[in-house]
Amino acid sequence: MDPQAALTREEFYRGKEVIREEWFVHDRDLGTWTRLRVFSDGMADVWDHGELWGFVNEACARFCIREGRYVHPTRAAGGPLISEASRQQAEAGEQPFRWGGDWSTGLTEPDAAPDPAGYLLFPIDSSPRPPGR
């Protein structure tokens, strides 16, 4: 798939199943939330401020989340809990959809230059590792 080719909401969500969902809290106010969903085809979306953003993969969606200054709740002071209101807002129908494409490399718009920092934010694997690994 060409990451520069913008997808519509219908094209993006067609045939997808959510395989994982995570929530992140803003690192300054600890009351503003964003949601990441990863789909069965490897693509991901982010709900943020009443908008849905579609991305070519999870790494690009995580880059968007980090750029917005969101952190995992376990990294925030006091470990805030997500409110039911935030969940309901994220599930509300017909929110604007925007194509984020390959956000981490700057390919969200035609002729955009790659991100010079090459910055990607991958999930943190907190599972225990066997000794020697």
C-alpha positions in Angstrom: 0.0 0.0 0.0 1.2 3.5 -0.8 1.4 5.4 2.5 0.9 8.7 0.6 -2.4 7.6 -0.9 -5.1 8.9 1.5 -7.7 6.4 2.5 -11.3 7.3 3.3 -12.9 6.1 6.5 -14.7 3.3 4.6 -11.6 2.1 2.9 -9.6 2.2 6.1 -12.0 0.3 8.4 -13.3 -2.2 5.8 -12.8 -5.8 7.0 -10.8 -4.9 10.1 -10.9 -6.5 13.5 -9.5 -4.8 16.6 -6.8 -7.0 18.1 -5.6 -4.6 20.8 -6.6 -1.4 22.4 -4.5 0.9 24.7 -5.2 4.2 26.4 -2.7 7.0 27.1 -3.0 10.1 29.2 -1.7 13.6 28.5 1.5 14.1 30.5 0.6 17.6 31.8 -3.0 17.6 32.7 -3.5 13.9 33.5 -7.1 14.2 32.4 -7.0 14.2 28.6 -7.0 10.8 27.0 -6.2 9.3 23.7 -6.8 5.7 22.4 -4.7 3.4 20.2 -6.3 0.5 18.4 -4.3 -2.1 16.4 -6.1 -4.1 13.7 -5.8 -7.6 12.3 -4.1 -6.3 9.2 -1.4 -4.4 11.1 -2.8 -1.0 10.6 -3.8 1.2 13.6 -5.9 4.2 14.5 -5.8 6.8 17.2 -8.7 8.6 18.7 -7.8 12.1 19.9 -9.9 15.1 20.7 -13.0 13.8 18.9 -11.1 12.7 15.7 -10.0 9.4 14.4 -6.6 9.1 12.7 -5.7 6.1 10.5 -2.1 4.9 10.2 -0.2 2.3 8.1 1.0 0.6 11.3 1.2 0.7 15.0 4.6 2.4 15.1 3.2 5.4 13.2 0.2 5.6 15.5 2.5 5.5 18.5 4.6 8.3 17.1 1.5 10.5 16.8 0.6 9.7 20.4 4.0 10.5 21.7 4.1 13.7 19.6 0.9 14.8 21.3 2.7 14.4 24.7 0.6 11.3 25.8 2.1 8.7 28.0 1.0 5.3 29.3 -0.9 5.8 32.6 1.6 3.8 34.5 4.2 6.4 33.7 2.1 9.3 34.9 2.2 10.5 38.5 -0.5 8.7 40.4 -1.4 6.3 37.6 -4.8 8.0 36.7 -7.7 5.8 35.6 -9.5 6.4 32.4 -12.9 7.9 32.8 -16.0 6.3 31.3 -16.8 9.7 29.6 -13.5 9.3 27.6 -14.5 5.8 26.5 -17.9 6.9 25.5 -16.5 9.9 23.5 -14.1 7.5 21.7 -17.0 5.2 20.7 -19.3 8.0 19.5 -20.3 7.5 15.9 -19.4 9.7 12.9 -16.3 11.4 14.3 -14.1 13.0 11.6 -11.6 10.6 10.1 -8.2 11.8 9.0 -5.5 9.8 7.2 -2.2 10.0 9.0 -0.5 7.5 6.7 3.1 6.9 7.5 3.4 9.6 10.1 6.8 8.7 11.5 8.6 9.2 8.2 6.7 12.3 7.2 4.8 10.7 4.3 1.4 11.9 5.3 1.4 14.4 2.4 2.7 14.1 -1.1 6.3 15.3 -1.5 6.9 15.4 2.2 10.4 14.8 3.3 11.2 11.9 5.7 11.5 12.7 9.4 15.2 13.6 9.8 15.3 12.1 13.3 13.9 8.8 12.1 12.0 8.6 15.4 9.7 5.7 16.1 8.0 4.8 19.3 7.5 1.1 19.8 5.5 -0.7 22.5 7.4 -1.4 25.7 7.5 -5.2 26.4 7.2 -5.5 30.1 7.0 -9.2 30.2 9.6 -11.0 32.2 12.6 -12.3 30.2 14.3 -15.7 30.9 17.9 -15.3 32.3 20.5 -14.8 29.7 18.4 -12.9 27.3 
